[in-house]
Structure formats: structure tokens, C-alpha cells
Amino acid sequence: MSGGGRTGPIAVPARSVEEHLRRVEELLRPLAIRDVQDVAMADTLGRRLARDVHAPLDLPVFRNSGMDGYAVRAASVSVTPVTLPLAGVVAAGQTGQAPLPPGAAMKVMTGAPIPSGADCVVPVEDTHTDGPTVTIERGRKTGDFVREPGVDVRSGELLVSAGTTLGPRHIAALAAVGLPILPVFRRVRAAVLTTGDELMPAGVPLRPGQIYNSNGIALAAALTANGVEVVSVEHSRDDPAEFGERLAAATARADVVFTSGGVSKGDFEVVKDVLSTRGGEFGSVAVQPGGPQGLSVSDGVPVLSFPGNPVSTMVSFEVFARPILRELAGLPPVPTHDVALLDPVRSPAGRRQFLRGRLDDAGVWLASGPGSHLVAAMAHADVLIDIAPEITELAAGSIVKVREL
């Protein structure tokens, strides 16, 4: 960062963002070893191909017309205009057509088989018809508008490489060679488990002290958007027995579990209380928002525990989980940019702050204050503004790094 930064005293952090990110990646990287599934072509968008796929046939499969027009011998139209008798019509999908008689023309549609004996196609725009004849106004040479078998891909050639994350363009090519199923890696399966007596499901009238549970559905959406299969979204009250039961159900189905809430220093920190007895690590990371964090393994399954404030939950996911999950899914890294800051910023010394921002052509504006409860304001943001822990103040015009949400 540059342009107006001022440094201040740095508090000693329990763990840096970089160190915690490294620990998360170490915990989740073994999930790269996954089973291979045979999946119907229609369900492979965004899936990662497990093996090289070679073309089982030529594309095009047969000689066909690249235009609506008339199949002829080039020698028959070497001098134009010339009038030729019509020997028939060939439509796309038609099979078993007769050969082209010498000195004649046969009407063909785009994609229709070229009759044997013909070696070029005259586009309909260069002709006019009169009953049983067609007049060719412009000659063509051998091969014009004829698609030969295999000019796109030959049988046996590599079509799509293993490890490719399948997009529409890959699926178009794979479908064109008639493959009904594809071998893909199974997606990482995640379970979401939120906690808190105060959280209520949508549609339930709130009583004093209650709020709606946004973390469960928000985390599930974030996971799905980053190539993860969400197998369950559950909620537990601040009761250790209930949390333990729901956690056991989650680990039985998932490769990784994400929890929110119950990780700080209060009296009812159910996640920390239960998982600490199983070797879980809970402490503070030098970040704002999202300082309280937990890493555990329960029943052999990694558990990432985020704080419960909605913005803390979502920023924790963006900073600590999203990079490795995208890597596991074969998705490109989260885009980052260096842009001009359009508002002045203050930041706490010793903490790496991620402010919510909104990009435009001039740079990045603050979309909200730093509060971890400002979830509605976060809806107006499209980037996180990354403020280094040694920076306490930045003037408008400073260059900052942002990562896309």
C-alpha cells in the first residue's frame, strides 16, 4: 500500500491471518483425494473431469454442407452463368440419398450430407431457380462450403484434459461426440451447523431478544457458489448435548463441517466447549472482523468454526475457506486488484482489517462501517478492502488491494 499511510504501534497477535490461513489449508488439502463418479452429461457443469476424454468419432461425422445451396461438381460451374437440371433435395438428417448425376445440381440444406459425386456447394444467394432447373451465377472451386469428416477433431484425439472444470464450451464438445456420461471427481461435501438460542428460522414471528438465522443459508450459498456440495444445514441451541448430536450427524455425511457462533469468550460458547475437549484449537486471529476462530477434527472430519456475527461469518469464509475450496473444486483463484481508495480509512493497529467496499471506474468506496453486525450494508459491497495490520490510517487516494466477493 502507498500514498498516505501512517503506521502505529502493533499489538502482539495470537495468530496472524497468514498463519491461520495456512492451518486451514493444511486441514482441508487432503480433501483433494476424492472418489470418481460417472455423472450424466446434463449434470456435469462446474464438475472437475477425472480422466482425459478422447473423441470416440470424427467431427464432423460425415461430409456435409456448410451452407443452404446447391451441391454440384466444380467442373460443372467453371463457366457461369450456367443452368443445371435439379436432381433432388437433401435435408439435414436425411440418409441414403442418391448420388449426384453428372452435369446436375442437388439442393442441400446446411448440415445435410453432401451427395456422392458432388465436390462443392454453391450458396443459394448465388443462384436462382426456374422450375426443374437452377441457374448458377457464380462458380465455386472444389471443397467450397464442404465440411469434411474430422476437420474439427479426429477419432482418438484428446478432446478435454483430466482436471478441467467443465464449462458450457467443454460440455458442447463432449455432447457433440455423443458421450452420455462423464467421469468426474466427487465434489467436496460440506455440512453447515449454526448455533445460538437467539436464532430463529425465517417466517417465525420474533420475540424480544431473538433474531433470524442468516448464517446457515448464507454459508450454504457461499459453499455452493464455490464448487462445494452442501449436504445439510442444521441449527443447534446453546446446549452441549444437542450440539454434539447434530455435529455427529454432520460428520457422518460430510467431508468438512462449518459452524458459526459459540467460539468467543462468553459464558455460553457451546462450540468451543464441546470441541475443545476433542483437541480443537480456539483462539484469536489478528483480523477484523472475525477475530475468534476455531479449528478441530471430529470423527476424522475437519471442522472450521467461525464467529457468529453475520459479517464475521461471511468475511471468515471469504478470507480463510474460499481460497482452498476453490482450488479443490478446480475453480480459478479469487480475483484481486490494486485500486485507489476513495474514502479515508482508520484501522486498528495490529489487526488486518477487511472492509466492505464497492468498486467503480474511479476506485473503491466504503460500502459500510467496520461493524460485524452490518449484514444488510454488506449487500451493497462487491469487494473486501484488505488493510495490512501495520496501517492505522489511509488517506483517500491511497492504493489498496481488494478481493472480489
C-alpha positions in Angstrom: 0.0 0.0 0.0 1.1 3.5 -0.6 0.1 7.1 -0.6 -0.8 8.5 2.8 -0.3 5.5 5.1 0.8 6.1 8.7 2.0 3.3 11.0 1.2 2.9 14.6 2.1 0.5 17.5 1.3 -3.1 16.7 -0.3 -5.3 19.3 1.1 -8.9 19.6 -1.4 -11.1 17.7 -2.3 -14.6 18.9 -2.1 -15.7 15.3 -1.7 -13.9 12.0 -4.1 -14.1 9.1 -1.4 -15.8 7.1 -0.7 -18.4 9.7 -4.4 -19.2 10.3 -5.0 -19.5 6.5 -2.1 -21.9 6.3 -3.6 -24.0 9.1 -6.9 -24.1 7.3 -5.3 -25.1 4.0 -3.3 -27.9 5.8 -6.6 -29.2 7.3 -8.5 -29.2 4.1 -6.0 -30.1 1.4 -6.3 -33.8 2.0 -9.9 -33.5 0.6 -8.3 -33.2 -2.8 -8.2 -37.0 -2.9 -11.8 -37.9 -3.8 -13.7 -40.6 -5.5 -14.5 -40.6 -9.2 -18.2 -40.6 -10.2 -19.8 -41.3 -13.5 -22.3 -38.5 -13.9 -24.9 -37.8 -16.6 -23.7 -35.2 -19.1 -26.5 -32.8 -18.2 -25.3 -32.7 -14.6 -21.6 -32.0 -15.2 -21.5 -28.2 -15.3 -18.8 -27.0 -12.9 -17.6 -30.5 -12.2 -13.9 -31.4 -12.5 -13.1 -34.1 -15.1 -11.3 -37.1 -13.6 -9.8 -38.6 -16.8 -8.7 -37.5 -20.2 -11.6 -37.8 -22.7 -10.7 -38.7 -26.3 -13.1 -38.3 -29.2 -14.8 -41.6 -30.0 -15.6 -40.5 -33.5 -14.7 -37.9 -36.1 -16.3 -34.4 -36.1 -17.9 -33.8 -38.4 -19.0 -37.4 -38.7 -19.7 -37.2 -42.4 -19.3 -34.8 -45.4 -21.9 -32.1 -45.0 -22.9 -28.7 -46.4 -21.8 -25.5 -44.7 -24.5 -23.5 -46.5 -28.0 -23.7 -47.8 -27.4 -24.1 -51.5 -26.7 -26.5 -54.3 -24.3 -29.4 -54.4 -22.5 -29.6 -57.7 -19.3 -30.6 -59.4 -16.9 -27.7 -59.6 -16.2 -28.6 -63.2 -20.0 -28.1 -64.0 -19.8 -24.4 -62.8 -16.4 -23.4 -64.0 -18.1 -21.1 -66.6 -21.1 -19.1 -65.3 -23.8 -18.3 -65.6 -24.9 -21.9 -66.2 -28.2 -23.6 -65.9 -28.3 -27.2 -64.5 -31.1 -29.6 -64.0 -32.2 -30.3 -60.4 -31.7 -33.9 -59.3 -33.4 -33.7 -55.9 -33.3 -32.1 -52.5 -31.2 -33.3 -49.4 -32.4 -32.2 -46.0 -30.4 -32.2 -42.8 -30.8 -35.6 -41.2 -31.6 -37.3 -44.4 -29.8 -40.6 -45.1 -29.4 -42.8 -48.1 -29.6 -40.1 -50.7 -28.8 -40.9 -54.4 -25.5 -39.8 -56.0 -25.4 -36.6 -58.0 -25.7 -37.3 -61.7 -23.0 -35.7 -64.0 -23.9 -32.2 -65.1 -26.7 -31.8 -62.5 -27.3 -30.0 -59.2 -28.8 -31.1 -56.0 -30.4 -28.7 -53.4 -28.8 -29.2 -49.9 -29.5 -27.6 -46.5 -26.9 -26.6 -44.0 -25.6 -29.7 -42.3 -27.1 -32.0 -44.9 -25.0 -34.8 -46.3 -23.1 -34.0 -49.5 -24.3 -36.4 -52.2 -21.5 -38.6 -53.6 -20.2 -37.1 -56.8 -20.5 -33.5 -55.6 -17.4 -31.7 -54.5 -18.6 -28.1 -53.7 -21.7 -26.2 -52.7 -22.9 -23.0 -54.4 -24.8 -20.8 -51.8 -28.4 -20.1 -52.6 -27.6 -16.4 -52.8 -25.6 -17.0 -56.0 -28.4 -18.8 -57.7 -32.0 -18.6 -59.0 -34.4 -21.4 -59.8 -36.9 -21.9 -62.6 -38.9 -25.0 -62.1 -36.8 -28.1 -62.6 -33.6 -26.1 -63.2 -31.2 -23.9 -61.3 -29.1 -21.1 -62.7 -25.6 -20.7 -61.1 -24.4 -17.1 -61.3 -21.0 -17.7 -59.6 -18.7 -20.6 -59.9 -17.1 -22.4 -57.0 -13.9 -24.5 -56.6 -13.6 -28.0 -55.2 -14.1 -28.0 -51.4 -16.0 -24.7 -51.1 -18.6 -25.0 -48.3 -18.0 -28.7 -47.9 -17.3 -29.8 -44.3 -15.0 -32.9 -44.4 -15.1 -35.6 -41.7 -12.6 -35.0 -38.9 -11.7 -31.4 -39.7 -12.8 -30.4 -36.1 -11.4 -33.4 -34.3 -10.3 -36.9 -35.3 -11.4 -40.1 -33.6 -8.9 -40.9 -30.8 -7.7 -37.3 -30.4 -7.7 -35.6 -27.0 -10.9 -33.7 -26.6 -10.8 -32.5 -22.9 -8.0 -33.0 -20.4 -8.3 -34.5 -17.0 -8.6 -31.8 -14.3 -10.6 -29.5 -16.4 -13.5 -27.8 -14.6 -16.3 -28.2 -17.1 -17.9 -25.1 -18.6 -20.5 -24.8 -21.3 -17.9 -24.9 -24.1 -16.4 -28.2 -22.8 -19.9 -29.7 -22.5 -20.8 -28.6 -26.0 -17.8 -30.5 -27.4 -18.3 -33.6 -25.3 -22.0 -33.8 -26.1 -21.2 -33.4 -29.8 -19.4 -36.7 -29.8 -22.3 -38.5 -28.1 -21.0 -39.2 -24.6 -23.9 -39.8 -22.3 -21.9 -39.8 -19.0 -18.5 -38.4 -17.9 -16.1 -39.4 -15.1 -15.8 -36.5 -12.7 -14.4 -36.1 -9.2 -16.9 -36.1 -6.4 -17.5 -32.6 -5.0 -16.3 -31.8 -1.5 -19.3 -32.3 0.7 -19.9 -29.8 3.5 -22.3 -29.5 6.4 -23.3 -26.2 8.0 -24.2 -26.1 11.7 -25.2 -22.8 13.3 -25.6 -22.2 17.0 -27.4 -19.8 19.3 -30.6 -19.8 21.4 -31.4 -16.4 19.9 -31.6 -17.6 16.3 -34.9 -18.3 14.7 -35.8 -19.7 11.2 -37.4 -17.4 8.6 -41.1 -17.0 8.9 -41.4 -17.4 12.6 -42.5 -14.2 14.5 -39.7 -12.9 16.6 -39.9 -12.3 20.3 -37.8 -9.9 22.2 -34.1 -11.0 22.1 -34.5 -13.1 19.0 -33.1 -12.6 15.5 -33.4 -14.5 12.3 -30.7 -17.1 11.4 -28.9 -15.7 8.3 -25.7 -17.6 8.8 -26.9 -21.0 7.8 -28.4 -20.1 4.5 -25.6 -17.6 3.7 -22.8 -20.1 4.4 -24.6 -22.7 2.3 -24.9 -20.2 -0.6 -21.2 -19.3 -0.3 -20.2 -23.0 -0.3 -22.4 -23.8 -3.3 -21.0 -20.8 -5.3 -17.5 -22.1 -4.8 -18.0 -25.7 -6.0 -19.0 -27.4 -2.8 -21.9 -29.8 -2.3 -23.9 -28.8 0.8 -25.3 -32.0 2.4 -27.0 -30.4 5.4 -27.8 -27.1 7.0 -28.8 -27.5 10.7 -29.1 -25.4 13.8 -28.3 -26.2 17.5 -29.3 -24.4 20.6 -26.6 -23.5 23.1 -26.8 -26.9 24.6 -23.7 -29.2 24.5 -25.7 -32.4 24.2 -27.8 -31.1 21.3 -24.7 -29.6 19.6 -22.8 -32.9 20.0 -25.7 -34.9 18.4 -26.0 -32.5 15.5 -22.3 -32.4 15.0 -22.1 -36.3 14.9 -24.9 -36.3 12.2 -23.0 -33.7 10.2 -19.6 -35.5 10.3 -21.3 -38.7 9.3 -22.4 -37.1 6.0 -19.7 -34.5 5.2 -16.1 -34.1 4.3 -15.9 -30.8 6.2 -18.2 -29.1 8.7 -18.6 -25.3 9.1 -20.0 -23.9 12.3 -20.9 -20.4 13.3 -21.2 -18.9 16.8 -20.1 -20.3 20.1 -16.3 -19.6 19.7 -15.6 -16.5 21.7 -15.1 -15.8 25.4 -18.6 -15.6 26.7 -20.5 -17.9 29.1 -22.4 -20.0 26.5 -19.7 -20.8 23.9 -21.1 -24.3 23.0 -18.9 -24.9 20.0 -15.7 -24.2 21.9 -16.8 -26.0 25.0 -17.6 -29.2 23.1 -14.8 -29.3 20.6 -12.0 -28.1 23.0 -12.5 -31.4 24.8 -11.7 -33.2 21.4 -8.5 -31.4 20.8 -9.9 -28.4 19.0 -7.9 -25.2 18.9 -9.8 -21.9 19.7 -8.2 -18.5 19.9 -7.9 -15.1 18.4 -6.7 -14.2 14.9 -5.3 -10.7 14.3 -8.2 -9.8 11.9 -11.2 -7.6 11.9 -13.9 -8.8 11.6 -13.7 -12.4 12.6 -11.1 -12.5 15.4 -12.4 -15.6 17.3 -11.7 -18.7 15.2 -11.6 -22.5 15.8 -10.1 -25.4 14.0 -10.9 -29.0 15.0 -11.2 -32.6 13.8 -14.3 -34.5 15.0 -14.8 -38.2 14.0 -12.0 -37.7 11.5 -13.7 -34.8 9.8 -12.3 -31.2 9.7 -14.4 -28.6 11.5 -14.0 -24.9 10.8 -15.6 -22.7 13.4 -16.4 -19.1 12.7 -17.8 -16.4 15.0 -21.5 -15.8 15.0 -21.9 -12.2 13.9 -23.2 -12.4 10.3 -20.5 -10.2 8.7 -17.8 -12.0 10.8 -19.1 -15.3 9.5 -19.1 -14.3 5.8 -15.7 -12.5 6.0 -14.2 -15.5 7.7 -15.4 -17.7 4.9 -14.1 -15.3 2.2 -10.6 -15.0 3.8 -10.0 -18.4 5.3 -12.1 -21.0 3.5 -12.9 -19.7 0.0 -9.3 -19.9 -1.5 -8.7 -23.6 -0.7 -12.2 -24.6 -1.5 -11.9 -23.1 -5.0 -8.6 -24.8 -5.5 -10.2 -28.2 -4.6 -13.1 -27.5 -7.0 -10.7 -26.6 -9.8 -12.0 -23.1 -9.9 -9.8 -20.0 -10.6 -8.4 -18.1 -7.7 -10.4 -15.2 -6.2 -9.6 -12.1 -8.4 -7.8 -9.3 -6.6 -7.0 -5.8 -7.8 -4.9 -2.8 -6.8 -7.2 0.3 -6.9 -7.4 3.8 -5.5 -9.2 4.2 -2.1 -11.9 6.9 -2.5 -12.7 7.3 1.2 -10.2 7.9 4.1 -9.9 4.9 6.4 -8.9 4.3 10.0 -7.8 0.8 11.1 -6.9 -0.8 14.4 -3.2 -1.3 14.9 -2.1 -4.9 14.8 -5.1 -6.3 13.0 -5.5 -7.0 9.4 -8.8 -5.4 8.5 -11.2 -6.4 5.7 -13.6 -3.5 5.0 -16.5 -3.9 2.7 -16.2 -1.8 -0.5 -17.9 -1.0 -3.7 -15.9 -0.7 -6.9 -16.5 1.8 -9.7 -14.3 3.2 -12.5 -12.6 5.7 -10.2 -11.7 3.2 -7.4 -13.2 1.7 -4.3 -15.7 3.3 -1.9 -16.6 2.1 1.6 -19.9 0.3 1.4 -20.3 0.2 5.2 -18.7 0.8 8.5 -16.4 -1.9 10.1 -19.1 -3.3 12.4 -19.6 -7.1 12.2 -23.3 -6.8 12.6 -23.8 -4.7 9.4 -25.1 -7.5 7.3 -27.6 -5.5 5.2 -24.9 -3.0 4.3 -22.7 -5.8 3.1 -25.2 -6.5 0.4 -24.0 -3.2 -1.3 -20.4 -4.4 -1.4 -18.7 -6.2 -4.2 -15.1 -6.4 -2.7 -13.2 -6.7 0.5 -10.7 -3.9 1.1 -7.5 -5.5 2.5 -5.8 -3.2 5.1 -2.5 -4.5 6.4 -2.1 -4.8 10.2 0.6 -2.1 10.4 -1.6 0.5 8.8 -3.7 2.7 11.2 -4.8 5.3 8.7 -5.1 5.7 5.0 -5.9 8.9 3.1 -8.2 9.0 0.1 -6.2 8.3 -3.0 -4.1 5.6 -1.3 -3.6 2.4 -3.4 -5.2 -0.7 -1.7 -5.6 -4.3 -2.6 -9.2 -5.6 -2.9 -10.5 -9.1 -3.5 -13.8 -9.7 -5.3 -16.7 -11.1 -3.3 
